[in-house]
């Protein structure tokens, strides 16, 4: 009887334990997802009385999105592919969003309320050219309307109803490069304006109904043209000559083209530099950038050019906004210390300001890059204005009535590099669990959790359970936790801004627009490259904050000078911006620190000279002790060469520099250019932890992993097969993979995949590498795995010797000792295109590995490494089954529950970063693209901790019930035994 009761209670307890699956109410407890759009480059407002007020924007991240004008939230958005760049965006008929992309090759219409595609048309062309979208202002809903598109040298008329191409006109035969499309009001003629070569101005007059060329006006200008042009009216244009010292007013009257020259020096006495005609859509006016200023130049009735105003070049202005017939207003934004001044002017009445207001602005947002203006009707029936402002850090703001209505940190859509930093230690100790102050609330919470576990809770109670979980969660505290879940994600963006994101809820702790990565006189095109830990104090150094070093360069060329900036990880303060005076091609964090715990770094320049940082005598002495043990490699993709380098001696410069070292080539691997082209190289993470070198296999045998941080995976393809998938036949394509020791240059492994093609995505961990490619013969993607083992320890294969410590694993490993290695490989079909691939990492390296695969659907899939075991067979033996070997199949499984991102998407997925937590079972995962997603996963389940929603009340009730059952059964047993004795 007692045993039966005990078993029933045990069954009840086991059925009541929390499931390891993720339920709907658990989403957001361990992960967060943030949606962005990127830096806006076009914006169109839609503020009609019917429907929601919105603004449609297109961005540099190839996103078209509809934003709520009241709160800045995303109504809908679409992310175009990297090869489908958005050229123009506009709204037609008040209900369709029209996008032009791929250099004028694709035009699409989207339903304005919900973003559904209405139609799509592909526009052929003969020659690359500027892409132009022209939507006439007189479109009517009840008739067939025409949208004009110029792209790839052709002018197309497209129906706005169904996207049908009504007619096309190839203008390359006329020798004109169209710069603008103009259609006079209530006219059936469209004018294509541009240049024929470098010295001719051309105007083509085309019938808008059938595409017939009516007239072609052309006239040569002796000084030539720079290619810039601005329209100031239907028949007047202003262009600059080839030297950019003369502005040419071009007039078209009665089919005749005439030129009128005005020297810049006549307009601006202090001018000495070239004049650049800026983009503007003003009637009777244009904007010219010169000498750090913007000149607003008016075209008078006598066809004279006259300077109206001169402002600082850092100012920004909007396109003209037509409020009534013949009247145009525009916005001008200028900087004033920590404020910006928004001014709205009338194009034809420069003296009076329609609006002038100052707005407080965070200096960390930088300068204003773009401004878009929209009007609304106030309660007193006067016109008010709102401005959509794009800042230097790529953030987007809406300003109205002198206040920032909302802002979006869309710079986070262009992440360049990521690292992590620990949070400060809690001064009074880290609390293991939060103790509720109110006993009633504590009991109420656990009773609700118990009802939720037993599926007896109502919808309101489930919502209350979720609220209690979020309220009691300590995930957003600004101190470390004992599990290592709370950290700072330090994110560097393309705008040169550094963000610190809290892993608990994804909020921005601080942000810093780095001075070293801002455009300046000494650095015209700053580019952020990488971010590395610089100083990581130990626990006892509580007065020291950790710091990171941000490395960039002043230009896109690898020979451009580099810049460094050291930033405090806790405050975001820029401690020490430096100009290196040399280029930066490669960064080598060394495994050495000085007395202040600053990590040593070697920066390799374009001449393969090494520069030591920090530039201190102590760093020199540390490097001198390890001088002969510093190796690195370089990959010359264009030449097909991989070289190994070693330090030689100090550089020979005009000014002595003891922190600069010359190098010498130690080895080189030359790939034949006619048969192989390098497309991918991958190494292990330098901080990866390997728990053990021994791997116990079936029959108590032991294999030893070949563990080396000096291994390099290289993938090459046939030169003909380096293009798009399917561009060559299987016979002309092959993929060759190598494992190369970067100290000696020795090739440890080489394998050829015939009929295979890139792109190749690979990840290297411990002693194995997994890579993804396309199999042309099978017309499918494949993933291959290669594991490398050390045969020099073949005498130590007895598992009992390993357990008892009687093995020879103390001998140091050296790349110069010829290793006896064997490799095991296997290939599998995989269903998806891969965008990125990473592997989980844990604190001690004990937990099983999972591959994190970014799929073409912008989701992250977790795939157990056991599925990519090269020792898999169709019929594994009993010993192999006990070891965990999975039977061989030709394809890798796609399990829907294995998506780390659940049902969410990380649009434009570009990278996946894994960080070990202090809890051995758990890995922190951060994936980024246009969106950001963070979560934590346990590849081998949470074997070393209880879940956060574990029901302690249920456990207590179960224990009490078990004790009561034991007592009752003991009493019943004693009574039964006594009765039997009386018989």
Buried (B, 14 or more C-beta within 10 A) or exposed (E): EEEEBBEEBEEEBEEBBBEEEBEEBBBBBBBBBBBBBBBBBBBBBBBEEEEBBBBBBBBBBBBBBBBBBEEBEBBBBBBBEEEBBBBBBBBBBEBBBBBBBBBBBBBBBBEBEEBEEBBEBEBEBEEEBBBBBBBBEEBEEEEEBBBBBBBBBBBBBBBBBEBEBBBBBBBBEBBBBBBBBBBEEEEEBBBBBBBBEEBBBBBBBBBBEEBEBEEBBBBEBEBBBBBBBBBBEBBBBBBBBBEBBBBBBBBBEEEEBEBBBBBBEEBBEEBEBBBBBBEBBBBBBBBBBBBEBBBBBBBEEEEEBEEEBBBEEBBBBBBBBBBEEEBBBBBBBBBEEEBBBBBBBBBBEEEEEBBEBEBEBBEBBBBBBBBBBBBEEEEEEEBBBBBBBBBBBBBBBBBBEEEBBBBBBBBBBBBBBBBBBBBBEEEEEBEEEEEBEEEEEBEBBBEBBBBBBEEEBEEEBBEBBBEBBEEBBBBEBEBBBEBBBBBBBBBBBBBBBBBBBBBBEBEEBBBBBBEBBBBEEEBEEBBBBBBBBBBBBEEEEEEEBBBBBBBBBBBEEEEBBBBBBBBBBBBBEBBEBBEBEBBBBBBBBBEBBBEEBBBBBBBBBBEBBBBBBBEBEEBBEBBEEEEEEBBBBBBEEEEBBBBBBBBBEBBEEEEEBEBBBBBEEBBBBEBEEEBBBBBBBBBBBEEBEBEBBBBBBBEEEBBBBBBBBBBBBBBBBBBBBBEEBEEBEBEBBBBBBBBBBBBBBBEBBEBEBEBBBBBBBBBBBBBBBBBBBBBBEEEEBBBBBBBBBBEBBEEBBBBEBBEEEEBEEEEEBEBEEEBEBEBBBBBBBBEBBBBBBBBBBBBEBBBBBBBBBBBEBBBBBBBBBBBBBBBBEEEBEEEBEEBEBBEBEEEBEBEEEBBBBBEBBBBBBBBBBBBBBBBBBBBBBBBBBBBBBBBBBBBBEBEBEEBBBBBEBBBEBBEEBBEEBBEEBEEEEEEEEEEEEEE
